[in-house]
Amino acid sequence: MWTFLHKFASPKHFYRIAGKLIPWLGALTVLLMVAGLYLGLFVAPPDYQQGQSYRIMFIHVPSAWMSLFVYVFMAVASAIHLIWNIKLADVMASSSAVLGASFTFLALATGSLWGKPMWGAWWVWDARLTSELILLFLYLGYIALVAAIDDQRAAGRAGGVLILVGVVNIPIIHYSVEWWNTLHQGPTVTKFDKPSIHLSMLMPLLLMAAAFQCFFFTLVLMRARTEVLERERRSAWVDELLKDAG
Amino acid sequence: MGSLANAFFALLRRDLLLAFRHRGELANPLIFFLMIVTLYPLGVSPDVNLLRQIAPGVIWIAALLAALFSLENLFRTDFDDGSLEQLLLSPQPLPVLAMAKVLAHWLVSGLPMVLLAPLLGLLLAMPAPAITVLVGTLAVGTPLLSLIGAVGVALTVGLRRGGLLLTLLILPLYIPVLIFATSAVSAAAAGLPVAGQLYLLAALLALGATLAPFAIAAALRISLS
């Protein structure tokens, strides 16, 4: 197990293994997404209150989940990077940032598209919308900081500290904003004993969530691969790779 | 008195002394604070009822910005003349030294804002109980602003143009302070109890004072590596 992890953490082997994983993950993404979209758009019945427009939730909710998941993923990667000085963890964190920001933006955009017919406004200063917006600011701050520091090693470490400070603050921000104002409908899936969402709607939602997860990992591995190549451009194995490629 | 306390107070004394040698600069954040507040009646409306309603937010946002701009120089001069590196090389734990610098910064920039706040409250027609609570929230909140901000400053001290970047990094983290503080002041103006919000602010301060020095120290080590 440990030798595998160490092998995986070395850029050379990571590049190889990730290259093999990507097609599988990509295929899985397509499969899950097609199934989820089919069930969500054609099979699931229209909502008795919201009609057809609730279907945007199959994109909106997974994006919102991913926006938080990616941040936590980055925090774990940054902690690994800062504590054990594993360079690959930093590659993972910095490759995830743009994706996390995109998911956050997607959640905001789809939410506002849904909000127009439902609440009659593109944007309301509701707690969850606002904390999602603040999450977007945190992502943008990380991206800006990493971009501003020239030395790559220092950039990774500084970004890591910022992400860790942010992850301590996210629950505080979330609850303070929640307390400040709430209009958003309560969570309907996390009540595990008896979800207040019907199975025909829950299934596509969970499928889409799984699809988004696979989508994220496919993309992050692709981005990490190019990042590794760029960072290791002076090493022998990249040279060999280039020679093999002709 | 251990050597740790000696180092703490020596650094505190040095920073305060340096600040008082540049008396002119001391007033700048305060003038900024006052000017931002002055812009609101001009930009929004001089109507007393409206001003009274928006006063907590106006004063607190002005305080956030003033804190942010005054923070920019927290490590700057020390970084430029190399004394920050000496601090890092010192045998004393860096988080404690960082604490001393943040405390000195708060004493020369945060505390004056707390003292100036009643005047601004009067300018914006706030009722007396609300002004008392405003001073209370600023007294608990501004040290927190200095602590959180110092992490951002430590991360950006090595950069040539860190100013705007600092705002991007730090303002989102200031939001909980803003929410609890303004909600306390508004509640006081409405005659409601404010203990809950003040306790939460104090809890945040306790959390910040215990965790932020370590983050500041880690960030300084990265910026100077």
Chai-1 contact restraints between the chains, C-beta under 6 A:
chainA,res_idxA,chainB,res_idxB,connection_type,confidence,min_distance_angstrom,max_distance_angstrom,comment,restraint_id
A,I134,B,P172,contact,1.0,0.0,6.0,A-B,restraint_1
A,F137,B,P172,contact,1.0,0.0,6.0,A-B,restraint_2
A,L138,B,P172,contact,1.0,0.0,6.0,A-B,restraint_3
A,G141,B,L168,contact,1.0,0.0,6.0,A-B,restraint_4
A,G141,B,L169,contact,1.0,0.0,6.0,A-B,restraint_5
A,A144,B,L165,contact,1.0,0.0,6.0,A-B,restraint_6
A,A144,B,L168,contact,1.0,0.0,6.0,A-B,restraint_7
A,A148,B,L159,contact,1.0,0.0,6.0,A-B,restraint_8
A,A148,B,L165,contact,1.0,0.0,6.0,A-B,restraint_9
A,A154,B,I222,contact,1.0,0.0,6.0,A-B,restraint_10
A,R157,B,I222,contact,1.0,0.0,6.0,A-B,restraint_11
A,A158,B,L155,contact,1.0,0.0,6.0,A-B,restraint_12
A,A158,B,I222,contact,1.0,0.0,6.0,A-B,restraint_13
A,V161,B,A218,contact,1.0,0.0,6.0,A-B,restraint_14
A,V161,B,A219,contact,1.0,0.0,6.0,A-B,restraint_15
A,V165,B,V151,contact,1.0,0.0,6.0,A-B,restraint_16
A,V165,B,A215,contact,1.0,0.0,6.0,A-B,restraint_17
A,N169,B,L173,contact,1.0,0.0,6.0,A-B,restraint_18
A,I172,B,P176,contact,1.0,0.0,6.0,A-B,restraint_19
A,I173,B,I175,contact,1.0,0.0,6.0,A-B,restraint_20
A,I173,B,P176,contact,1.0,0.0,6.0,A-B,restraint_21
A,S176,B,P176,contact,1.0,0.0,6.0,A-B,restraint_22
A,S176,B,I179,contact,1.0,0.0,6.0,A-B,restraint_23
A,W180,B,I179,contact,1.0,0.0,6.0,A-B,restraint_24
